[in-house]
Amino acid sequence: MQTMQFKIVSLIMFALFYCVQADAQNMQKGKKIYETRCLACHQADGGGVPNMNAPLDAASNVVGKDIARLVRIIRYGYNERIALDGFYYSNAMTASPDLKDNELADLLTYIRNSWSNKASAITVAQVQAAKKKK
Amino acid sequence: MYKLSNFLLACLFALSVNAQDNAGLKLPTGFSATLFADQIGTARHIAINDKGVLFAKLNNANKAGQSIVRMEDANGDGIAEKITGWGKYGGTGIYVKGNQLYASSDDAVYLYQLDANGEVTNPTSPKTIIQNLHSRRQHASKSITLDPKGNIYVNIGAYSNACQEKDRSVGSKGMMPCPILDSAGGIWKFDGTKENQSYAEGKRYATGLRNVIGLDWNNTTNSLFVTQHGRDQLNTFYPTMYTDAQNADLPAETMYEMKEGDDAGWPYVYYDPFQKKKILSPEYGGDGKLEGGKNALDPLVAFPAHMAPMALLFYKGNQFPAKYKEGAFIAFHGSWNRAPLPQEGYFVAFVPFKNGKPAGEWEIFANGFAGADNNKSPRGAKARPCGLAEGPDGSLYVSDDSKGAIFKISFKK
């Protein structure tokens, strides 16, 4: 009985460790993509540029539940006058149609868990499901 | 009691800081500054009447629901104690000519009447001087200035970065000819007294300007001077041609004297301050070295890239030392497209002029707007210089459109 408990506990520990490890790796990969594609406009602090480039840090839609919309914006770019948390941003966002599903997941995981953001990590399956939504 | 005394001490400290450290600004010897007003809203351009009443145009209406703020310092202590306002629409441009006040939204210019005390008489019923100008999100703000004959000059910024077929997209070519230039990307001239003018009644005065926010009429040369915001993201779209470090320094932010019909070259060329040449834009086949823009102007002054010149003012007064007379002050908003390299700007620069021509290198005049911690992220900057005005006594006012501060800079012999 004790060995059984021990086994279960170790399994859970292992799974937890593996998840944290995977998250850290995903965060690291996401960070790299952020630095090459996003940082120029959204800035190192995720704060964007007032009136021009939208912030990602503390942005309701970045930490929100509409993953399909986030995936769409990253893949196709963005050029609409729609307020984000009460403010308008004027610059057109560059499309990144070439990002693979796992890269989109890593990038979303990164921006949802950087600066002051704390939201769920995004899996490849979630990205694939999001892509099917129109 | 302890808390109260602490609070009072803090207040005293704040007051003495304001008085001693020039409202946080770093200035040349002999100059001092006061925080003329604070937290008035997103103060873009400012203008002043001959009695020293200051007006600011806000980018968005403030908490009090005002988009034009009137500030008066009746007791002359350098701090406005009477602050009122009117107007509902956001915008950038403001100009005072006698008892007439012009203010712009992102697609129109309105004219208000001031009384002898500098109070607006028709806050809800201005004359519409210009209307229906393009306002397509990017570079939509309309800066204005007037010449002595009463003509009004309006910047209509290009709604694009480099006139690509698809704006800000990797691999998208530049359109040839750039179709934006027929109705934007330049300065338009209108009659400052006629109502309801638009493109049909105005005239494209100068072209090839991506986005001008700072502009001023120079009385010595009797001509228009402008400062242009250069293009962004050379490294983002052409990573094999431009490194992050090269993008941080290219292209120059530029000052031009624009006469009627002049062309500054956007989008076909940008100005490289190191090669001192107009370089063909990569969207139009350039490689970082090929020259272009044969018929386009060379800039009069080239400033470091991406610093965003927001206001231009030729100094007419006698309060400042002689070297400042007729020279140009430029308010730099501060960069964003230098990332991942450190940002620059967030200061007011000065260029000495003699007989209407630059007569020396540009220099930083007032610095420290970004804050003492020197965190120059656009969001983190304490203040971002945006507007300039010269008071009747020769003091220089600087507005900040992030937190809404107004600084008053004076010189004492």
Interface residues (C-beta under 8 A of the other chain):
Chain A: E35 L39 A40 C41 Q43 A44 D45 G47 G48 V49 P50 N51 M52 N53 P55 G77 N79 R81 Y88 S90 N91 A92 M93 T94 A95
Chain B: N59 R137 Q138 H139 A140 N161 D167 R168 S169 V170 Q233 N235 T236 W336 N337 A339 P340 S377 P378 R379 G380 R384 S402
